[in-house]
């Protein structure tokens, strides 16, 4: 009973604190005579709005955004019209308006708002980083764009509307709500330099043209299998090559090829810089083969389709060449071009893509992890209770991830440690693409550090760093070099400008992954502790590379 007054006073302070928090001084009271709690009518309106529970923090955010911007706008774009929710500084409620999607309508509306707020800045939240609306708004220096991921808006909408009902005005209002109440989760769009943006767009356009050419070549391959399968072995693996296009242009059927003279066929291959062995193999194939069909309907239709596809592939080849010439003329930064060209296997195609993927703003990525996440190379871990799931990242730059994976594939042919690392991933049971992603994860760390320091890549220096840290990769790579599985001197050279290393490059490109069948006896006797040292710490689940590797 002696503790009753102290307990009574503690409860009083607690209730007063709660009443002050909810803004209701009379919400709770304490009966001094009975010592019992008397609950007053506490309205649930205090909990109705989600911002009430965090009002001090959100009020601070709103004040910061309100003083920084005269207008905050949520814009839901469409093909025919745009819905906008506009909140002026100091206003209690936003205003809804609709404007036409024509550029003139956007300019007219912004001119009117600029007259009303001649000195203030505008903040616009929209679901776009590229497109007509984004390009139209980037013309004005008083507008800051805050792109929101479409999946973020969709989940934000479903949180308040489980029925999944939606309309354009609701989306515009939610975009404004994100801008006002969650500005720390949005990043202002900072356009890169004009030259860097041009390089990125050219590289993406080239890749789309290459993909389109590949689809045409696949259609041509499927067509040839039906009526002219011999051509697939005589034209080579690349049906978009000049040899294949000219071959099918001269001889669209097997019957026409069989009527040709041997000297004509030999001269054709010689004019396309093919070896005499290739011409002889073609003559042997012609002599030992027979046509699939002589049906005139099938033959005439197939010939017409082949000619159409050949013309389309020639146009695609010219488009790819035009883009490549323009990419070669575009130099956003001299040091950046030299930096990414220093990586083994980058070449004329991948070096500009890597340069455009990183950009010129060194503050764009705060750390290596942020770049790996933005590029999609870093995996994602989902855990709940006993469930644990690791998968690849879905919300990322698909083009940058494709660039890194394709570069990892090319680096195996030029870098000794890259091939050793790839082989070690395959030895663990990982598939080809999983091993390439693991290698790309490692290359991303190296590229990020070189990019931040503006230092070209040096393979010898990196190998010395691996040795200094006692990495298993350095030991395994040196073992392969010492036992003749790799030419370390050739791996450290930039093969793009060394014609004298042609034979070494061909030898490196023909290397197959080391297995028990093709591994040399001296390397097979090498202790396995070199590849997997006993002191190596367990590999984390969400990381595709060993923790103790440099």
Secondary structure, 3 states (H helix, E strand, C coil): CCCHHHHHHHHHHHHHHHHHHHCCCCCEEECCCCCCEEECCCCCHHHHCCCCCCHHHHHHHHHHHHHHCCEEEEEECCCCEEEEEEEECCCCCCEEEEEECCHHHHHHHHHHHHHHCCCCCEEEEECCCCCHHHHHHCCCCCEEEEECCHHHHHHHHHHHCCCCCCCHHHHHHHHHHHHHHCHHHCCECCCCCHHHHHHHHHHHHHHHHHHHHHHHHHHHHHHHHHHCCHHHHHCCCCCCCHHHHHHHHHCCCHHHHHHCCHHHHHHHHHHCCCCHHHHHHHHHHHHHCCCCCCCHHHHHHHHHHHHHHHHHHHHHHHHHHHHHHHHHHCCCCHHHHHHHHCCCCCHHHHHHHHHHHHCCCCCCCCCHHHHHHHHCCCCEEEEECCEEEEECCCCCCHHHHHHHHHHHHHHCCCCHHHHHHHHHHHHCCCCHHHHHHHHHHHHHHHHHHHHHHCCCCCHHHHHHHHHHCCCHHHHHHHHHHHCCCCCHHHHCCCHHHCHHHHHHHHHHHCCCCCCCCCCCHHHHCCCCCCCCCCCCCCCCCCCCCCCCCC
